[in-house]
Amino acid sequence: MSLRVGDDTPLILDLGTGVRYLGHQLRREGRPFVGAALLTHLHWDHVQGLPFFPPVLDPDTRLDIYAPTQEDGRAAGTALFEMIKPPMFPIDISALPSTLAVHTVGDEDFSIGRFAVTSRFIPHIGPTLGYRIEHAGHSVAYLPDHQQPADGTLDIADAVAELVEGVDVLIHDSQYTTDEFRHRATWGHCTGDYALHIARTFDVGTLVMFHHDPSRTDDDLESNLSCWAGDDCGPKVVLAREGMTLTPSR
């Protein structure tokens, strides 16, 4: 995922394997990459694209990474660089020619270029941030991994409410069906119905269903979409797809 304003360098959201394709696109633009990435947490699916991001092979690249502190007190950069090194990866990430700087963040408000960023810890497994990014009157909330209350209630954490209130676009975890959640209620994710509940409660413009279950087929997702978007009482609902581009309309 990435956010872009005009011809500015995009703000990257997490560093999964899709960042490889973004890197190839940026290389075609023919200018050094100087930009930033917001990491929600350090699970493998959110960081394993970093050494495969083509700009990190360019000494003119500078990538500032913002990530949460860890439960054991380690700084985010220490934890990240300990993951990507031998024997798990052929080389130590510090051997890459680019400049990589990791900034540890928590419940904070800060700026990255023209973006105003709000980060808040949200429920998941391990320290996890959700983000709200604003620019020129537009807003996006990014909560790709979010633990729905396991007790069956529809309670919404205060931090989540703060991040999503009135955003134009909410990109949100929607991994499970209601039936699946009954058996996986503590696995760190939520249902599409819960994501829709959040979006309706806080007047979200467009809800992007994200973090699809790996076993889900396209037909399954389209069937679920027909249920989630079946009335006029809530936000516009779309399914995240590889290669998708969204332009906020409000």
Number of C-alpha atoms within 10 A of each C-alpha: 20 15 16 12 12 6 6 12 18 19 19 19 21 27 26 19 18 18 24 18 15 18 16 13 12 17 14 8 9 8 12 15 22 15 17 21 20 25 24 27 26 22 16 13 12 19 20 20 18 19 20 17 19 20 25 21 15 14 13 15 19 19 19 17 22 23 26 27 22 18 9 7 8 13 17 21 20 13 15 20 13 12 19 19 15 11 9 10 11 9 13 16 20 12 9 14 15 18 16 17 12 19 15 15 21 17 14 11 14 12 11 14 12 12 18 15 20 20 27 21 20 23 20 18 15 14 18 24 29 27 29 24 23 18 13 9 8 13 23 24 27 25 23 25 25 25 17 26 18 16 10 10 9 13 12 15 13 10 17 22 14 16 25 27 19 19 23 22 27 30 25 29 26 25 24 21 15 15 9 12 18 13 9 14 19 16 14 18 26 29 24 23 17 22 25 23 15 22 28 17 15 18 15 22 22 22 26 25 25 22 20 19 14 7 7 11 11 11 9 10 14 13 11 16 16 11 11 19 16 11 10 7 8 20 22 17 20 16 19 18 12 8 9 8 11 10 9 12 9 11
